[in-house]
Amino acid sequence: MDVAVTGSTGLIGSALCAALRARGDRVVCIMRRVPNEPDEVRWDPTGSELEPADLKGIDAVVHLAGAGIADRRWTRTQRGRIRESRTLGTTLLAGALAAIHEDGGPSVLVSGSAIGIYGDAGDRPLDEDAPRGTGFLADVCAEWEQATAAAENAGIRVAHARTGVVLSTEGGLLAKQLPLFRLGVGGRLGSGRQYLSWISLRDEVAALLWLLDREVEGPVNLVAPGPVTNAEFARTLGCTLGRPARLPVPSLMPMLLFGRDLVRELMLASSRVRPRVLEDTGFSFEDPELGGALDHLITGR
């Protein structure tokens, strides 16, 4: 299969491209810079630049590009960057796919999204039929998914990969927390009662491949079946490292560093999400429970 990927240099994208190549697929990277390899295509979402003809002969597209959610404070400028990096790029890509769908274009689009669409839902279990929540992230995710409309209307199979917190020692939440926990100064954030819906990087990649290969469409939660509270996460990480994890982090501290809104929606919000569609279609998790996932990631066992 020939698969085009946006966001191919990111944490998830680079791992996905490696997995695609390992199973014998051809990967075409959709990138902002001028192509210097045969299997590269240039695009510029902010300038609405993408040549549809460059995607002819491609079987499927995985769309992962977007500005980092937690890279910096949510100023008005940063909010606009986060929103536009998702809506403009997705609209451009969906339109290009629709334009060539009947002329040798891709028939599948796996488009990134996030469980932030559910907002802060407390301890209520959430599957793909749960209503969208409120807040900046919920709004962005809803607009992000709606931006694929042109592709869907053209008859392209579209799956929205609603990803949770991806665990990897190479980046993301876990990589940022490891230094503190290794020093024995880690602990729960705030009350610790908020639910964290996570997925290991290898299961994230496997789930994206699953969506490429099977007739699945619509929203799909990419999370492990064992969500945990923030306090449980801290205890399990400390236990894996053989270090104490008893020092709670007052919510005021990260708010001073990252701003109140980012902390409230990313770190203190509670999302107890279930991967119903993956489970119903027979997907098998390598890391269904947090303890085993952390043990594999940190110790290699």
C-alpha positions in Angstrom: 0.0 0.0 0.0 1.1 3.6 -0.7 0.4 5.8 2.3 0.9 9.6 2.5 1.5 11.0 6.0 1.4 14.5 7.3 3.2 15.2 10.6 5.7 12.5 9.6 8.6 13.9 11.8 6.6 14.1 15.0 6.6 11.5 17.8 3.7 9.5 16.4 4.3 10.3 12.8 7.9 9.1 12.8 7.0 5.8 14.6 4.1 5.3 12.2 6.3 5.8 9.1 8.8 3.3 10.4 6.1 0.7 11.0 4.6 1.3 7.6 8.0 0.7 5.9 8.7 -2.3 8.1 5.6 -4.1 6.8 6.5 -3.2 3.2 4.4 -0.1 2.5 5.6 2.9 0.6 5.5 6.1 2.6 5.1 9.5 1.0 5.8 12.4 3.4 3.7 15.5 3.0 6.0 18.3 4.2 6.3 22.1 4.4 9.8 22.3 3.0 10.8 21.9 -0.6 11.0 18.1 -1.4 14.5 16.7 -1.8 13.5 13.0 -2.0 11.3 11.2 -4.5 8.7 10.2 -1.9 8.0 13.7 -0.6 5.2 16.1 -1.4 5.2 19.8 -0.4 2.2 21.6 1.1 1.6 24.9 2.9 -1.6 24.8 4.9 -1.5 28.5 5.8 -1.0 29.5 2.1 -3.6 26.9 0.9 -0.9 25.2 -1.2 -1.2 21.5 -2.1 -1.2 20.1 -5.6 -4.0 17.4 -5.7 -2.1 15.7 -8.6 0.8 15.0 -6.3 -1.5 12.5 -4.4 -2.6 10.5 -7.4 -1.8 6.9 -7.0 -1.7 7.0 -3.2 -4.0 4.5 -1.5 -4.5 6.2 1.9 -3.5 9.3 3.9 -2.8 9.6 7.6 -3.1 13.2 8.7 -1.3 14.0 12.0 0.0 17.5 11.5 -0.8 20.2 14.0 0.9 22.7 16.4 1.8 21.3 19.8 -1.1 21.7 22.3 1.2 22.1 25.3 4.2 23.7 23.8 3.6 27.1 25.3 1.0 29.3 27.2 -2.3 29.7 25.5 -2.1 33.3 24.5 -4.6 34.6 21.9 -1.9 34.1 19.3 -1.1 30.5 20.4 -4.8 29.6 20.5 -5.1 30.8 16.9 -2.0 28.8 15.9 -3.4 25.6 17.5 -6.8 26.0 15.9 -5.6 27.0 12.4 -2.9 24.4 12.2 -5.6 21.8 12.4 -8.6 23.3 10.6 -6.7 24.9 7.7 -4.5 21.9 7.0 -7.4 19.4 7.3 -9.7 21.5 5.1 -6.9 21.8 2.4 -6.1 18.1 2.5 -9.8 17.0 2.4 -10.5 19.3 -0.5 -7.5 18.0 -2.5 -8.5 14.4 -1.8 -12.1 15.1 -2.9 -10.8 16.7 -6.1 -9.0 13.5 -7.3 -11.1 10.9 -5.6 -12.6 9.7 -9.0 -9.2 10.0 -10.7 -6.9 7.7 -8.9 -6.8 9.5 -5.6 -6.7 8.0 -2.0 -9.8 6.2 -0.8 -9.0 6.4 2.9 -8.2 9.3 5.2 -7.3 8.6 8.8 -7.4 12.1 10.3 -6.0 13.1 13.7 -8.2 14.2 16.5 -8.1 14.0 20.3 -10.1 12.9 23.4 -10.1 16.6 24.3 -13.4 16.7 22.4 -15.1 15.3 25.5 -14.0 18.1 27.8 -13.9 17.6 31.5 -16.3 14.8 32.2 -15.4 13.7 35.7 -15.6 10.0 36.3 -18.3 9.4 33.7 -17.2 6.6 31.2 -17.0 7.9 27.7 -17.2 6.1 24.4 -17.4 7.4 20.8 -21.1 8.1 21.2 -20.5 10.5 24.2 -21.5 14.1 23.5 -18.8 16.7 22.9 -17.7 18.7 25.9 -17.1 22.4 26.4 -13.9 24.5 26.4 -11.2 25.5 23.9 -9.9 21.9 23.2 -13.4 20.6 22.7 -14.1 23.4 20.2 -10.8 22.8 18.4 -11.4 19.0 18.1 -14.9 19.5 16.8 -13.8 21.9 14.1 -10.9 19.7 13.3 -13.2 16.7 12.6 -15.7 18.9 10.7 -12.9 20.0 8.4 -12.8 16.6 6.7 -16.3 17.1 5.3 -15.2 17.5 1.7 -13.5 14.1 1.7 -16.5 12.4 3.4 -18.9 14.0 0.9 -16.8 12.7 -1.9 -17.2 9.2 -0.7 -13.8 8.8 0.9 -13.7 6.6 4.1 -12.7 8.9 6.9 -11.8 7.8 10.4 -11.2 10.3 13.2 -8.4 9.1 15.5 -9.3 10.6 18.9 -6.0 10.1 20.6 -5.4 10.1 24.3 -2.1 10.8 26.2 0.5 8.9 24.2 3.2 7.4 26.5 6.7 7.3 25.3 10.2 7.9 26.8 11.0 9.9 23.6 8.5 12.7 24.1 5.2 13.8 25.5 3.9 13.6 29.1 6.0 10.7 30.3 9.3 12.0 29.0 8.7 15.3 30.8 7.8 13.6 34.1 10.5 11.0 34.2 13.4 13.3 35.4 11.3 14.4 38.4 10.1 10.9 39.3 13.6 9.5 39.0 14.8 12.1 41.6 12.0 11.0 43.9 10.1 14.3 43.8 7.2 13.2 41.6 3.6 12.9 42.7 -0.1 13.5 41.8 -1.2 16.8 40.4 -3.9 18.7 42.3 -6.4 16.3 43.9 -5.2 13.4 41.7 -8.8 12.3 41.2 -8.9 13.3 37.6 -8.9 10.5 35.1 -6.1 10.1 32.6 -6.8 8.2 29.4 -3.5 7.0 27.9 -2.1 4.8 25.2 1.4 3.4 24.6 3.2 4.6 21.5 3.3 1.1 20.0 -0.4 0.7 20.5 -1.1 4.1 19.0 0.8 3.1 15.9 -0.8 -0.3 15.8 -4.3 1.3 16.1 -3.5 3.8 13.2 -2.5 0.8 11.0 -5.7 -1.0 12.1 -7.8 2.0 10.9 -5.9 2.0 7.6 -6.6 -1.7 7.0 -10.2 -2.1 8.1 -13.5 -0.6 7.1 -13.8 1.6 10.1 -15.1 5.2 9.8 -16.2 8.0 12.1 -14.7 8.7 15.5 -12.4 6.1 17.1 -11.0 6.5 20.6 -7.3 5.6 20.6 -6.8 4.9 24.3 -5.9 1.9 26.3 -8.8 0.0 28.0 -7.4 0.8 31.5 -7.7 4.6 32.2 -6.3 5.6 35.6 -6.6 8.6 37.9 -3.7 11.0 38.1 -2.9 9.7 41.5 -2.8 6.1 40.3 -0.5 7.2 37.4 1.9 8.8 39.8 2.0 5.8 42.1 2.5 3.3 39.3 5.2 5.4 37.7 7.0 5.7 41.0 6.7 1.9 41.6 8.1 1.1 38.2 11.1 3.4 38.9 11.5 2.1 42.5 11.2 5.7 43.7 8.7 7.4 46.1 6.0 9.4 44.5 4.4 11.1 47.5 4.9 14.7 46.8 1.7 16.3 45.5 2.1 19.1 43.0 -0.3 22.0 43.9 -2.2 23.1 40.8 -1.0 26.7 41.4 2.6 25.8 40.4 1.9 24.6 36.8 -0.6 27.4 36.4 2.1 29.9 37.1 4.3 28.2 34.5 1.8 27.4 31.7 -1.3 29.5 32.4 -4.6 28.7 34.1 -6.5 27.6 31.0 -3.9 25.2 29.7 -3.6 23.5 33.1 -7.3 23.3 33.7 -8.1 21.7 30.3 -5.0 19.6 29.9 -3.8 18.6 33.3 -6.8 18.9 35.7 -9.6 17.9 33.3 -10.9 14.3 33.8 -11.6 12.0 30.8 -12.4 8.4 31.5 -12.5 7.2 27.9 -13.2 3.7 26.6 -11.9 2.4 23.2 -15.2 0.8 22.2 -14.8 0.9 18.4 -11.3 -0.6 18.6 -12.5 -3.3 21.0 -15.7 -4.1 18.9 -13.6 -4.5 15.8 -11.2 -6.9 17.4 -8.1 -4.8 18.1 -5.7 -6.4 20.5 -3.7 -4.1 22.8 0.0 -4.9 23.6 -0.3 -2.6 26.6 -3.8 -2.8 28.1 -2.7 -1.9 31.7 -0.5 1.0 32.8 1.9 -1.0 34.9 2.9 -3.3 32.1 3.1 -0.4 29.7 5.4 1.6 31.9 7.5 -1.5 32.6 8.0 -2.1 28.9 8.8 1.5 28.1 11.2 2.2 31.0 12.9 -1.2 31.5 12.4 -2.8 28.1 10.8 -5.9 29.6 
